[in-house]
Amino acid sequence: MSGALYLAIAIAGEVVATSFLRASNGFTALWPTAVVVVGYGITFYFFSLALQTIPVGIGYAIWSGVGIVLIATIAYFMHGQTLDLPALVGMALILSGVLVINLFSQSSAH
């Protein structure tokens, strides 16, 4: 598998786990807590695999940037979190940064 696919799985795991943090009720609700623990386990395992071929700085920038935007989007639809213009502009800038990294960066692991 490629580093990009490992990174995508890590991002998905983090988004699922973070989405269930609120439902875990401070880790007192069993099933949401289990989703959080398993999700973060998957996240860190696949992120470590991704880092075998993706530089840590680039990988972390993509992981955190995409994760932030996805979590904010999920919070908007599932929890009624409001996203004002500055929040939307900020998320657009984050996505722009991820695109610049992916399209133009010549950084390598070696």
Jmol script that loads the backbone (N, CA, C; Angstrom):
load data "model"
ATOM      1  N   MET A   1       0.837  -1.184   0.000  1.00  0.00           N
ATOM      2  CA  MET A   1       0.000   0.000   0.000  1.00  0.00           C
ATOM      3  C   MET A   1       0.880   1.246   0.000  1.00  0.00           C
ATOM      4  N   SER A   2       0.349   2.319  -0.510  1.00  0.00           N
ATOM      5  CA  SER A   2       1.121   3.556  -0.577  1.00  0.00           C
ATOM      6  C   SER A   2       0.983   4.371   0.704  1.00  0.00           C
ATOM      7  N   GLY A   3       1.943   5.263   0.910  1.00  0.00           N
ATOM      8  CA  GLY A   3       1.900   6.140   2.067  1.00  0.00           C
ATOM      9  C   GLY A   3       0.660   7.010   2.078  1.00  0.00           C
ATOM     10  N   ALA A   4       0.210   7.435   0.903  1.00  0.00           N
ATOM     11  CA  ALA A   4      -0.988   8.280   0.822  1.00  0.00           C
ATOM     12  C   ALA A   4      -2.223   7.520   1.298  1.00  0.00           C
ATOM     13  N   LEU A   5      -2.316   6.240   0.957  1.00  0.00           N
ATOM     14  CA  LEU A   5      -3.462   5.449   1.409  1.00  0.00           C
ATOM     15  C   LEU A   5      -3.403   5.235   2.923  1.00  0.00           C
ATOM     16  N   TYR A   6      -2.221   4.950   3.445  1.00  0.00           N
ATOM     17  CA  TYR A   6      -2.069   4.822   4.902  1.00  0.00           C
ATOM     18  C   TYR A   6      -2.472   6.119   5.595  1.00  0.00           C
ATOM     19  N   LEU A   7      -2.057   7.241   5.019  1.00  0.00           N
ATOM     20  CA  LEU A   7      -2.397   8.537   5.601  1.00  0.00           C
ATOM     21  C   LEU A   7      -3.907   8.773   5.561  1.00  0.00           C
ATOM     22  N   ALA A   8      -4.550   8.401   4.476  1.00  0.00           N
ATOM     23  CA  ALA A   8      -6.007   8.560   4.366  1.00  0.00           C
ATOM     24  C   ALA A   8      -6.727   7.722   5.419  1.00  0.00           C
ATOM     25  N   ILE A   9      -6.248   6.503   5.652  1.00  0.00           N
ATOM     26  CA  ILE A   9      -6.848   5.650   6.682  1.00  0.00           C
ATOM     27  C   ILE A   9      -6.631   6.265   8.061  1.00  0.00           C
ATOM     28  N   ALA A  10      -5.438   6.813   8.297  1.00  0.00           N
ATOM     29  CA  ALA A  10      -5.142   7.465   9.581  1.00  0.00           C
ATOM     30  C   ALA A  10      -6.064   8.663   9.799  1.00  0.00           C
ATOM     31  N   ILE A  11      -6.283   9.448   8.760  1.00  0.00           N
ATOM     32  CA  ILE A  11      -7.168  10.608   8.869  1.00  0.00           C
ATOM     33  C   ILE A  11      -8.591  10.152   9.158  1.00  0.00           C
ATOM     34  N   ALA A  12      -9.050   9.135   8.452  1.00  0.00           N
ATOM     35  CA  ALA A  12     -10.410   8.627   8.681  1.00  0.00           C
ATOM     36  C   ALA A  12     -10.569   8.122  10.109  1.00  0.00           C
ATOM     37  N   GLY A  13      -9.578   7.399  10.619  1.00  0.00           N
ATOM     38  CA  GLY A  13      -9.636   6.908  11.997  1.00  0.00           C
ATOM     39  C   GLY A  13      -9.696   8.037  13.002  1.00  0.00           C
ATOM     40  N   GLU A  14      -8.909   9.076  12.753  1.00  0.00           N
ATOM     41  CA  GLU A  14      -8.891  10.221  13.666  1.00  0.00           C
ATOM     42  C   GLU A  14     -10.216  10.971  13.640  1.00  0.00           C
ATOM     43  N   VAL A  15     -10.789  11.115  12.467  1.00  0.00           N
ATOM     44  CA  VAL A  15     -12.062  11.828  12.338  1.00  0.00           C
ATOM     45  C   VAL A  15     -13.175  11.053  13.052  1.00  0.00           C
ATOM     46  N   VAL A  16     -13.213   9.753  12.865  1.00  0.00           N
ATOM     47  CA  VAL A  16     -14.225   8.930  13.548  1.00  0.00           C
ATOM     48  C   VAL A  16     -14.022   9.002  15.059  1.00  0.00           C
ATOM     49  N   ALA A  17     -12.788   8.799  15.515  1.00  0.00           N
ATOM     50  CA  ALA A  17     -12.506   8.808  16.954  1.00  0.00           C
ATOM     51  C   ALA A  17     -12.856  10.157  17.575  1.00  0.00           C
ATOM     52  N   THR A  18     -12.432  11.234  16.951  1.00  0.00           N
ATOM     53  CA  THR A  18     -12.711  12.557  17.485  1.00  0.00           C
ATOM     54  C   THR A  18     -14.211  12.854  17.488  1.00  0.00           C
ATOM     55  N   SER A  19     -14.910  12.369  16.473  1.00  0.00           N
ATOM     56  CA  SER A  19     -16.357  12.573  16.403  1.00  0.00           C
ATOM     57  C   SER A  19     -17.091  11.900  17.556  1.00  0.00           C
ATOM     58  N   PHE A  20     -16.518  10.835  18.102  1.00  0.00           N
ATOM     59  CA  PHE A  20     -17.150  10.112  19.197  1.00  0.00           C
ATOM     60  C   PHE A  20     -16.698  10.586  20.577  1.00  0.00           C
ATOM     61  N   LEU A  21     -15.745  11.509  20.641  1.00  0.00           N
ATOM     62  CA  LEU A  21     -15.276  11.990  21.947  1.00  0.00           C
ATOM     63  C   LEU A  21     -16.409  12.588  22.767  1.00  0.00           C
ATOM     64  N   ARG A  22     -17.230  13.398  22.153  1.00  0.00           N
ATOM     65  CA  ARG A  22     -18.337  14.032  22.871  1.00  0.00           C
ATOM     66  C   ARG A  22     -19.305  12.974  23.407  1.00  0.00           C
ATOM     67  N   ALA A  23     -19.607  11.978  22.572  1.00  0.00           N
ATOM     68  CA  ALA A  23     -20.553  10.927  22.975  1.00  0.00           C
ATOM     69  C   ALA A  23     -19.982  10.021  24.060  1.00  0.00           C
ATOM     70  N   SER A  24     -18.646   9.996  24.203  1.00  0.00           N
ATOM     71  CA  SER A  24     -18.044   9.145  25.238  1.00  0.00           C
ATOM     72  C   SER A  24     -18.330   9.675  26.641  1.00  0.00           C
ATOM     73  N   ASN A  25     -18.772  10.943  26.720  1.00  0.00           N
ATOM     74  CA  ASN A  25     -19.142  11.552  27.996  1.00  0.00           C
ATOM     75  C   ASN A  25     -18.024  11.410  29.037  1.00  0.00           C
ATOM     76  N   GLY A  26     -16.846  11.880  28.648  1.00  0.00           N
ATOM     77  CA  GLY A  26     -15.707  11.791  29.572  1.00  0.00           C
ATOM     78  C   GLY A  26     -15.246  10.359  29.792  1.00  0.00           C
ATOM     79  N   PHE A  27     -15.359   9.545  28.783  1.00  0.00           N
ATOM     80  CA  PHE A  27     -14.992   8.125  28.812  1.00  0.00           C
ATOM     81  C   PHE A  27     -15.826   7.325  29.808  1.00  0.00           C
ATOM     82  N   THR A  28     -17.073   7.747  30.010  1.00  0.00           N
ATOM     83  CA  THR A  28     -17.959   6.991  30.903  1.00  0.00           C
ATOM     84  C   THR A  28     -18.980   6.160  30.134  1.00  0.00           C
ATOM     85  N   ALA A  29     -19.165   6.428  28.841  1.00  0.00           N
ATOM     86  CA  ALA A  29     -20.082   5.642  28.011  1.00  0.00           C
ATOM     87  C   ALA A  29     -19.257   4.595  27.256  1.00  0.00           C
ATOM     88  N   LEU A  30     -19.569   3.335  27.477  1.00  0.00           N
ATOM     89  CA  LEU A  30     -18.728   2.233  26.995  1.00  0.00           C
ATOM     90  C   LEU A  30     -18.506   2.236  25.490  1.00  0.00           C
ATOM     91  N   TRP A  31     -19.562   2.172  24.683  1.00  0.00           N
ATOM     92  CA  TRP A  31     -19.382   1.995  23.244  1.00  0.00           C
ATOM     93  C   TRP A  31     -18.760   3.206  22.560  1.00  0.00           C
ATOM     94  N   PRO A  32     -19.172   4.414  22.873  1.00  0.00           N
ATOM     95  CA  PRO A  32     -18.463   5.548  22.268  1.00  0.00           C
ATOM     96  C   PRO A  32     -16.986   5.592  22.684  1.00  0.00           C
ATOM     97  N   THR A  33     -16.709   5.239  23.931  1.00  0.00           N
ATOM     98  CA  THR A  33     -15.316   5.192  24.381  1.00  0.00           C
ATOM     99  C   THR A  33     -14.535   4.151  23.612  1.00  0.00           C
ATOM    100  N   ALA A  34     -15.149   2.989  23.365  1.00  0.00           N
ATOM    101  CA  ALA A  34     -14.484   1.934  22.594  1.00  0.00           C
ATOM    102  C   ALA A  34     -14.180   2.416  21.181  1.00  0.00           C
ATOM    103  N   VAL A  35     -15.108   3.149  20.575  1.00  0.00           N
ATOM    104  CA  VAL A  35     -14.879   3.694  19.228  1.00  0.00           C
ATOM    105  C   VAL A  35     -13.707   4.670  19.257  1.00  0.00           C
ATOM    106  N   VAL A  36     -13.633   5.509  20.287  1.00  0.00           N
ATOM    107  CA  VAL A  36     -12.535   6.463  20.414  1.00  0.00           C
ATOM    108  C   VAL A  36     -11.196   5.727  20.525  1.00  0.00           C
ATOM    109  N   VAL A  37     -11.118   4.746  21.391  1.00  0.00           N
ATOM    110  CA  VAL A  37      -9.855   4.026  21.614  1.00  0.00           C
ATOM    111  C   VAL A  37      -9.424   3.268  20.357  1.00  0.00           C
ATOM    112  N   VAL A  38     -10.349   2.552  19.751  1.00  0.00           N
ATOM    113  CA  VAL A  38     -10.020   1.798  18.536  1.00  0.00           C
ATOM    114  C   VAL A  38      -9.676   2.763  17.396  1.00  0.00           C
ATOM    115  N   GLY A  39     -10.445   3.832  17.269  1.00  0.00           N
ATOM    116  CA  GLY A  39     -10.186   4.809  16.207  1.00  0.00           C
ATOM    117  C   GLY A  39      -8.808   5.428  16.309  1.00  0.00           C
ATOM    118  N   TYR A  40      -8.424   5.829  17.520  1.00  0.00           N
ATOM    119  CA  TYR A  40      -7.092   6.412  17.680  1.00  0.00           C
ATOM    120  C   TYR A  40      -5.998   5.362  17.528  1.00  0.00           C
ATOM    121  N   GLY A  41      -6.277   4.125  17.925  1.00  0.00           N
ATOM    122  CA  GLY A  41      -5.314   3.043  17.693  1.00  0.00           C
ATOM    123  C   GLY A  41      -5.055   2.860  16.203  1.00  0.00           C
ATOM    124  N   ILE A  42      -6.129   2.817  15.421  1.00  0.00           N
ATOM    125  CA  ILE A  42      -6.011   2.705  13.962  1.00  0.00           C
ATOM    126  C   ILE A  42      -5.260   3.913  13.406  1.00  0.00           C
ATOM    127  N   THR A  43      -5.606   5.080  13.913  1.00  0.00           N
ATOM    128  CA  THR A  43      -4.972   6.311  13.446  1.00  0.00           C
ATOM    129  C   THR A  43      -3.464   6.271  13.607  1.00  0.00           C
ATOM    130  N   PHE A  44      -3.004   5.990  14.800  1.00  0.00           N
ATOM    131  CA  PHE A  44      -1.563   6.043  15.039  1.00  0.00           C
ATOM    132  C   PHE A  44      -0.821   4.895  14.362  1.00  0.00           C
ATOM    133  N   TYR A  45      -1.455   3.741  14.233  1.00  0.00           N
ATOM    134  CA  TYR A  45      -0.816   2.634  13.519  1.00  0.00           C
ATOM    135  C   TYR A  45      -0.617   3.006  12.048  1.00  0.00           C
ATOM    136  N   PHE A  46      -1.679   3.460  11.392  1.00  0.00           N
ATOM    137  CA  PHE A  46      -1.561   3.775   9.971  1.00  0.00           C
ATOM    138  C   PHE A  46      -0.749   5.046   9.723  1.00  0.00           C
ATOM    139  N   PHE A  47      -0.777   5.990  10.661  1.00  0.00           N
ATOM    140  CA  PHE A  47       0.064   7.173  10.502  1.00  0.00           C
ATOM    141  C   PHE A  47       1.537   6.778  10.578  1.00  0.00           C
ATOM    142  N   SER A  48       1.870   5.850  11.463  1.00  0.00           N
ATOM    143  CA  SER A  48       3.262   5.395  11.544  1.00  0.00           C
ATOM    144  C   SER A  48       3.683   4.695  10.254  1.00  0.00           C
ATOM    145  N   LEU A  49       2.772   3.969   9.625  1.00  0.00           N
ATOM    146  CA  LEU A  49       3.089   3.333   8.336  1.00  0.00           C
ATOM    147  C   LEU A  49       3.261   4.388   7.242  1.00  0.00           C
ATOM    148  N   ALA A  50       2.406   5.397   7.261  1.00  0.00           N
ATOM    149  CA  ALA A  50       2.509   6.463   6.261  1.00  0.00           C
ATOM    150  C   ALA A  50       3.850   7.175   6.354  1.00  0.00           C
ATOM    151  N   LEU A  51       4.359   7.320   7.571  1.00  0.00           N
ATOM    152  CA  LEU A  51       5.609   8.050   7.774  1.00  0.00           C
ATOM    153  C   LEU A  51       6.835   7.290   7.276  1.00  0.00           C
ATOM    154  N   GLN A  52       6.649   6.061   6.847  1.00  0.00           N
ATOM    155  CA  GLN A  52       7.764   5.324   6.240  1.00  0.00           C
ATOM    156  C   GLN A  52       8.101   5.895   4.866  1.00  0.00           C
ATOM    157  N   THR A  53       7.132   6.532   4.224  1.00  0.00           N
ATOM    158  CA  THR A  53       7.370   7.083   2.882  1.00  0.00           C
ATOM    159  C   THR A  53       7.045   8.573   2.770  1.00  0.00           C
ATOM    160  N   ILE A  54       6.365   9.131   3.759  1.00  0.00           N
ATOM    161  CA  ILE A  54       6.007  10.550   3.739  1.00  0.00           C
ATOM    162  C   ILE A  54       6.781  11.249   4.853  1.00  0.00           C
ATOM    163  N   PRO A  55       7.412  12.384   4.565  1.00  0.00           N
ATOM    164  CA  PRO A  55       8.125  13.102   5.624  1.00  0.00           C
ATOM    165  C   PRO A  55       7.162  13.484   6.760  1.00  0.00           C
ATOM    166  N   VAL A  56       7.648  13.427   7.988  1.00  0.00           N
ATOM    167  CA  VAL A  56       6.786  13.644   9.148  1.00  0.00           C
ATOM    168  C   VAL A  56       6.119  15.026   9.125  1.00  0.00           C
ATOM    169  N   GLY A  57       6.839  16.045   8.735  1.00  0.00           N
ATOM    170  CA  GLY A  57       6.257  17.393   8.697  1.00  0.00           C
ATOM    171  C   GLY A  57       5.148  17.510   7.676  1.00  0.00           C
ATOM    172  N   ILE A  58       5.358  16.930   6.520  1.00  0.00           N
ATOM    173  CA  ILE A  58       4.346  16.954   5.461  1.00  0.00           C
ATOM    174  C   ILE A  58       3.154  16.101   5.877  1.00  0.00           C
ATOM    175  N   GLY A  59       3.421  14.903   6.359  1.00  0.00           N
ATOM    176  CA  GLY A  59       2.348  13.995   6.780  1.00  0.00           C
ATOM    177  C   GLY A  59       1.500  14.598   7.880  1.00  0.00           C
ATOM    178  N   TYR A  60       2.157  15.203   8.860  1.00  0.00           N
ATOM    179  CA  TYR A  60       1.405  15.787   9.977  1.00  0.00           C
ATOM    180  C   TYR A  60       0.595  16.995   9.518  1.00  0.00           C
ATOM    181  N   ALA A  61       1.161  17.802   8.626  1.00  0.00           N
ATOM    182  CA  ALA A  61       0.425  18.969   8.118  1.00  0.00           C
ATOM    183  C   ALA A  61      -0.848  18.528   7.387  1.00  0.00           C
ATOM    184  N   ILE A  62      -0.729  17.505   6.574  1.00  0.00           N
ATOM    185  CA  ILE A  62      -1.897  17.005   5.845  1.00  0.00           C
ATOM    186  C   ILE A  62      -2.894  16.383   6.811  1.00  0.00           C
ATOM    187  N   TRP A  63      -2.404  15.537   7.712  1.00  0.00           N
ATOM    188  CA  TRP A  63      -3.266  14.844   8.673  1.00  0.00           C
ATOM    189  C   TRP A  63      -4.052  15.851   9.516  1.00  0.00           C
ATOM    190  N   SER A  64      -3.350  16.808  10.090  1.00  0.00           N
ATOM    191  CA  SER A  64      -4.038  17.755  10.971  1.00  0.00           C
ATOM    192  C   SER A  64      -4.929  18.710  10.184  1.00  0.00           C
ATOM    193  N   GLY A  65      -4.472  19.182   9.024  1.00  0.00           N
ATOM    194  CA  GLY A  65      -5.271  20.115   8.244  1.00  0.00           C
ATOM    195  C   GLY A  65      -6.570  19.508   7.739  1.00  0.00           C
ATOM    196  N   VAL A  66      -6.475  18.342   7.135  1.00  0.00           N
ATOM    197  CA  VAL A  66      -7.679  17.682   6.630  1.00  0.00           C
ATOM    198  C   VAL A  66      -8.578  17.280   7.799  1.00  0.00           C
ATOM    199  N   GLY A  67      -7.972  16.810   8.884  1.00  0.00           N
ATOM    200  CA  GLY A  67      -8.752  16.429  10.063  1.00  0.00           C
ATOM    201  C   GLY A  67      -9.538  17.589  10.637  1.00  0.00           C
ATOM    202  N   ILE A  68      -8.910  18.750  10.731  1.00  0.00           N
ATOM    203  CA  ILE A  68      -9.581  19.943  11.263  1.00  0.00           C
ATOM    204  C   ILE A  68     -10.810  20.288  10.423  1.00  0.00           C
ATOM    205  N   VAL A  69     -10.642  20.311   9.126  1.00  0.00           N
ATOM    206  CA  VAL A  69     -11.746  20.671   8.244  1.00  0.00           C
ATOM    207  C   VAL A  69     -12.864  19.632   8.323  1.00  0.00           C
ATOM    208  N   LEU A  70     -12.519  18.355   8.312  1.00  0.00           N
ATOM    209  CA  LEU A  70     -13.545  17.313   8.386  1.00  0.00           C
ATOM    210  C   LEU A  70     -14.284  17.330   9.717  1.00  0.00           C
ATOM    211  N   ILE A  71     -13.555  17.502  10.817  1.00  0.00           N
ATOM    212  CA  ILE A  71     -14.199  17.549  12.136  1.00  0.00           C
ATOM    213  C   ILE A  71     -15.126  18.759  12.243  1.00  0.00           C
ATOM    214  N   ALA A  72     -14.682  19.916  11.761  1.00  0.00           N
ATOM    215  CA  ALA A  72     -15.532  21.104  11.801  1.00  0.00           C
ATOM    216  C   ALA A  72     -16.789  20.908  10.955  1.00  0.00           C
ATOM    217  N   THR A  73     -16.643  20.246   9.828  1.00  0.00           N
ATOM    218  CA  THR A  73     -17.800  19.976   8.963  1.00  0.00           C
ATOM    219  C   THR A  73     -18.772  19.016   9.638  1.00  0.00           C
ATOM    220  N   ILE A  74     -18.249  17.964  10.238  1.00  0.00           N
ATOM    221  CA  ILE A  74     -19.096  17.003  10.959  1.00  0.00           C
ATOM    222  C   ILE A  74     -19.785  17.692  12.132  1.00  0.00           C
ATOM    223  N   ALA A  75     -19.053  18.527  12.868  1.00  0.00           N
ATOM    224  CA  ALA A  75     -19.640  19.241  14.010  1.00  0.00           C
ATOM    225  C   ALA A  75     -20.753  20.177  13.552  1.00  0.00           C
ATOM    226  N   TYR A  76     -20.597  20.758  12.386  1.00  0.00           N
ATOM    227  CA  TYR A  76     -21.636  21.635  11.838  1.00  0.00           C
ATOM    228  C   TYR A  76     -22.927  20.853  11.592  1.00  0.00           C
ATOM    229  N   PHE A  77     -22.811  19.694  10.959  1.00  0.00           N
ATOM    230  CA  PHE A  77     -23.997  18.919  10.599  1.00  0.00           C
ATOM    231  C   PHE A  77     -24.564  18.098  11.749  1.00  0.00           C
ATOM    232  N   MET A  78     -23.712  17.559  12.602  1.00  0.00           N
ATOM    233  CA  MET A  78     -24.190  16.657  13.656  1.00  0.00           C
ATOM    234  C   MET A  78     -24.473  17.352  14.981  1.00  0.00           C
ATOM    235  N   HIS A  79     -23.747  18.440  15.261  1.00  0.00           N
ATOM    236  CA  HIS A  79     -23.873  19.070  16.575  1.00  0.00           C
ATOM    237  C   HIS A  79     -24.344  20.517  16.511  1.00  0.00           C
ATOM    238  N   GLY A  80     -24.645  20.988  15.320  1.00  0.00           N
ATOM    239  CA  GLY A  80     -25.145  22.346  15.185  1.00  0.00           C
ATOM    240  C   GLY A  80     -24.112  23.426  15.439  1.00  0.00           C
ATOM    241  N   GLN A  81     -22.845  23.096  15.343  1.00  0.00           N
ATOM    242  CA  GLN A  81     -21.792  24.096  15.528  1.00  0.00           C
ATOM    243  C   GLN A  81     -21.899  25.115  14.398  1.00  0.00           C
ATOM    244  N   THR A  82     -21.827  26.371  14.745  1.00  0.00           N
ATOM    245  CA  THR A  82     -21.898  27.401  13.714  1.00  0.00           C
ATOM    246  C   THR A  82     -20.517  27.658  13.134  1.00  0.00           C
ATOM    247  N   LEU A  83     -20.498  27.954  11.864  1.00  0.00           N
ATOM    248  CA  LEU A  83     -19.253  28.294  11.182  1.00  0.00           C
ATOM    249  C   LEU A  83     -19.448  29.654  10.530  1.00  0.00           C
ATOM    250  N   ASP A  84     -18.850  30.679  11.130  1.00  0.00           N
ATOM    251  CA  ASP A  84     -18.983  32.018  10.572  1.00  0.00           C
ATOM    252  C   ASP A  84     -17.962  32.215   9.450  1.00  0.00           C
ATOM    253  N   LEU A  85     -17.995  33.396   8.863  1.00  0.00           N
ATOM    254  CA  LEU A  85     -17.119  33.681   7.733  1.00  0.00           C
ATOM    255  C   LEU A  85     -15.639  33.495   8.067  1.00  0.00           C
ATOM    256  N   PRO A  86     -15.136  33.992   9.203  1.00  0.00           N
ATOM    257  CA  PRO A  86     -13.728  33.754   9.514  1.00  0.00           C
ATOM    258  C   PRO A  86     -13.383  32.257   9.629  1.00  0.00           C
ATOM    259  N   ALA A  87     -14.295  31.471  10.180  1.00  0.00           N
ATOM    260  CA  ALA A  87     -14.043  30.030  10.282  1.00  0.00           C
ATOM    261  C   ALA A  87     -13.972  29.398   8.899  1.00  0.00           C
ATOM    262  N   LEU A  88     -14.888  29.779   8.032  1.00  0.00           N
ATOM    263  CA  LEU A  88     -14.892  29.229   6.674  1.00  0.00           C
ATOM    264  C   LEU A  88     -13.659  29.657   5.888  1.00  0.00           C
ATOM    265  N   VAL A  89     -13.260  30.919   6.047  1.00  0.00           N
ATOM    266  CA  VAL A  89     -12.048  31.401   5.374  1.00  0.00           C
ATOM    267  C   VAL A  89     -10.826  30.649   5.907  1.00  0.00           C
ATOM    268  N   GLY A  90     -10.777  30.471   7.211  1.00  0.00           N
ATOM    269  CA  GLY A  90      -9.658  29.734   7.798  1.00  0.00           C
ATOM    270  C   GLY A  90      -9.578  28.303   7.284  1.00  0.00           C
ATOM    271  N   MET A  91     -10.732  27.641   7.197  1.00  0.00           N
ATOM    272  CA  MET A  91     -10.735  26.264   6.679  1.00  0.00           C
ATOM    273  C   MET A  91     -10.346  26.231   5.206  1.00  0.00           C
ATOM    274  N   ALA A  92     -10.757  27.232   4.439  1.00  0.00           N
ATOM    275  CA  ALA A  92     -10.351  27.313   3.034  1.00  0.00           C
ATOM    276  C   ALA A  92      -8.836  27.486   2.923  1.00  0.00           C
ATOM    277  N   LEU A  93      -8.268  28.292   3.817  1.00  0.00           N
ATOM    278  CA  LEU A  93      -6.815  28.477   3.821  1.00  0.00           C
ATOM    279  C   LEU A  93      -6.095  27.182   4.199  1.00  0.00           C
ATOM    280  N   ILE A  94      -6.654  26.440   5.159  1.00  0.00           N
ATOM    281  CA  ILE A  94      -6.067  25.154   5.534  1.00  0.00           C
ATOM    282  C   ILE A  94      -6.074  24.210   4.339  1.00  0.00           C
ATOM    283  N   LEU A  95      -7.226  24.097   3.684  1.00  0.00           N
ATOM    284  CA  LEU A  95      -7.309  23.221   2.509  1.00  0.00           C
ATOM    285  C   LEU A  95      -6.378  23.689   1.397  1.00  0.00           C
ATOM    286  N   SER A  96      -6.247  24.999   1.233  1.00  0.00           N
ATOM    287  CA  SER A  96      -5.320  25.531   0.234  1.00  0.00           C
ATOM    288  C   SER A  96      -3.892  25.131   0.561  1.00  0.00           C
ATOM    289  N   GLY A  97      -3.542  25.204   1.818  1.00  0.00           N
ATOM    290  CA  GLY A  97      -2.200  24.798   2.234  1.00  0.00           C
ATOM    291  C   GLY A  97      -1.943  23.325   1.974  1.00  0.00           C
ATOM    292  N   VAL A  98      -2.924  22.481   2.250  1.00  0.00           N
ATOM    293  CA  VAL A  98      -2.780  21.047   1.978  1.00  0.00           C
ATOM    294  C   VAL A  98      -2.600  20.820   0.478  1.00  0.00           C
ATOM    295  N   LEU A  99      -3.362  21.538  -0.343  1.00  0.00           N
ATOM    296  CA  LEU A  99      -3.222  21.402  -1.798  1.00  0.00           C
ATOM    297  C   LEU A  99      -1.844  21.858  -2.270  1.00  0.00           C
ATOM    298  N   VAL A 100      -1.359  22.970  -1.738  1.00  0.00           N
ATOM    299  CA  VAL A 100      -0.029  23.454  -2.117  1.00  0.00           C
ATOM    300  C   VAL A 100       1.029  22.417  -1.764  1.00  0.00           C
ATOM    301  N   ILE A 101       0.930  21.848  -0.573  1.00  0.00           N
ATOM    302  CA  ILE A 101       1.888  20.819  -0.167  1.00  0.00           C
ATOM    303  C   ILE A 101       1.846  19.643  -1.141  1.00  0.00           C
ATOM    304  N   ASN A 102       0.645  19.162  -1.445  1.00  0.00           N
ATOM    305  CA  ASN A 102       0.517  17.987  -2.301  1.00  0.00           C
ATOM    306  C   ASN A 102       0.892  18.245  -3.741  1.00  0.00           C
ATOM    307  N   LEU A 103       0.608  19.427  -4.247  1.00  0.00           N
ATOM    308  CA  LEU A 103       0.847  19.708  -5.663  1.00  0.00           C
ATOM    309  C   LEU A 103       2.240  20.239  -5.964  1.00  0.00           C
ATOM    310  N   PHE A 104       2.830  20.969  -5.019  1.00  0.00           N
ATOM    311  CA  PHE A 104       4.057  21.676  -5.338  1.00  0.00           C
ATOM    312  C   PHE A 104       5.276  21.324  -4.490  1.00  0.00           C
ATOM    313  N   SER A 105       5.074  20.681  -3.351  1.00  0.00           N
ATOM    314  CA  SER A 105       6.213  20.406  -2.478  1.00  0.00           C
ATOM    315  C   SER A 105       7.093  19.316  -3.055  1.00  0.00           C
ATOM    316  N   GLN A 106       8.378  19.550  -2.992  1.00  0.00           N
ATOM    317  CA  GLN A 106       9.358  18.554  -3.422  1.00  0.00           C
ATOM    318  C   GLN A 106      10.032  17.889  -2.219  1.00  0.00           C
ATOM    319  N   SER A 107       9.446  18.047  -1.043  1.00  0.00           N
ATOM    320  CA  SER A 107      10.011  17.452   0.165  1.00  0.00           C
ATOM    321  C   SER A 107      10.005  15.946   0.044  1.00  0.00           C
ATOM    322  N   SER A 108      11.024  15.326   0.597  1.00  0.00           N
ATOM    323  CA  SER A 108      11.099  13.861   0.567  1.00  0.00           C
ATOM    324  C   SER A 108      11.567  13.367   1.912  1.00  0.00           C
ATOM    325  N   ALA A 109      11.387  12.076   2.142  1.00  0.00           N
ATOM    326  CA  ALA A 109      11.757  11.486   3.424  1.00  0.00           C
ATOM    327  C   ALA A 109      13.275  11.366   3.568  1.00  0.00           C
ATOM    328  N   HIS A 110      14.010  11.449   2.502  1.00  0.00           N
ATOM    329  CA  HIS A 110      15.457  11.237   2.592  1.00  0.00           C
ATOM    330  C   HIS A 110      16.217  12.481   2.280  1.00  0.00           C
TER     331      HIS A 110
END
end "model"
wireframe off; spacefill off
backbone 0.3
color backbone group
